[in-house]
């Protein structure tokens, strides 16, 4: 009987690994994006959406990492893990990190990624080659 239980567990684990990615990554969002604006104002930073919800990026000062697990078009990040390097543009950094953390909806249209918060704030990204 233990062999049968082990086989069932192995099959279940294999099926779980076949679960498709339902995040923005699977719907045209995979790759690296350059932040161009937040709420209509010029901004800078990057966002890379990788397999299985992996998210990395760079703000004006620091690197960050997180996971995105919400199904498209929703966007929700786990808390960001951020490096702590001081720089003259920490205000812009905090604005980007806060807006990214608050993002709730994603839309991919060609070479543009738009992330929106529940309050209507928008982050606009352009696809990087």
BELHUVEN-V984785 format. One record per pair of residues at least 4 apart in sequence whose C-alpha atoms are under 6 Angstrom apart, sorted by the first residue. I is the first residue (numbers start at 1). J is the second residue. D is the distance in whole Angstrom. If there is no record, write none. Layout:
i:j:d
I:J:D
I:J:D
//
This chain:
i:j:d
21:26:6
22:71:5
23:70:6
23:71:5
23:72:5
24:29:5
24:72:5
25:29:4
25:30:4
25:49:6
30:49:5
30:50:6
31:48:5
31:49:5
32:47:6
32:48:4
32:128:6
33:46:6
33:47:5
33:125:6
33:126:5
33:127:4
33:128:5
34:45:6
34:46:5
34:125:5
34:126:5
35:44:5
35:45:5
35:46:6
35:124:6
35:125:4
36:42:6
36:43:5
36:44:6
36:124:6
36:125:6
37:41:5
37:42:4
37:43:5
37:123:6
37:124:5
38:122:6
38:123:5
39:121:5
39:122:5
45:58:5
45:59:4
45:60:6
46:57:5
46:58:5
47:56:6
47:57:4
48:55:6
48:56:5
48:57:6
49:54:6
49:55:5
50:54:5
53:67:5
53:68:5
53:69:6
54:67:5
55:65:6
55:66:5
55:67:5
56:64:6
56:65:4
57:63:6
57:64:5
58:62:6
58:63:4
59:93:6
60:93:5
61:87:6
62:83:5
63:82:6
63:83:6
64:81:5
64:82:4
65:80:6
65:81:5
66:78:6
66:80:5
67:77:5
67:78:5
68:76:6
68:77:5
70:74:6
70:75:5
70:76:6
73:105:6
73:106:5
74:104:6
74:105:4
74:106:6
75:104:5
75:105:5
75:106:6
76:104:6
94:98:6
96:100:6
102:117:6
103:115:6
103:116:5
103:117:4
104:116:6
104:117:5
105:115:6
105:116:5
106:114:6
106:115:5
107:113:6
107:114:5
108:112:6
108:113:5
111:126:6
111:127:5
112:125:6
112:126:5
113:125:5
114:123:6
114:124:5
115:122:6
115:123:5
116:120:6
116:121:6
116:122:4
117:121:5
//
